[in-house]
Amino acid sequence: MTQRKARRVILQLLFQYDIHPDSTFEDSLELFPPEFLKGIDLSFVRECIDGLLEKLDVIDEIINRHAVGWRVERMGVVDRNIIRFSVYETLLECRVPVSISVNEAVELAKLFGDEKSRSFVNGVLSKIFKEEGLISSEQ
């Protein structure tokens, strides 16, 4: 559960940075109730946030290359940040298997997105990972 909870925090921090790019990590963490952050490895969260923000141009280029008919800047803030994190943790960090990353992304979309987010996120990520050769066309 702590990895899932960490992903929630990461998504919310990415949302915060997307809306307020000058936010600091510490200032953004203050938006969470202390009890919510209990048991979460904040060094892992910070490592993910810093790594993703450092590679944001590369991530957005990957997404734009595969998301036919969509540009990252046109996507909803929640959807784009879920997709960004999944691409980061799967393609660039190779830390998480595709199936787990997509499943977690869909769960985040259900929780934070609108009624279309789940299928949009799943569709974009499936296309990216198929075209990058990480999953077969039959899946």
PyMOL commands that set and color helices and strands:
alter all, ss='L'
color gray80, all
select helices_A, chain A and resi 2-19+25-29+34-37+42-54+56-66+72-74+77-92+98-112+117-131
alter helices_A, ss='H'
color red, helices_A
deselect
rebuild
show_as cartoon
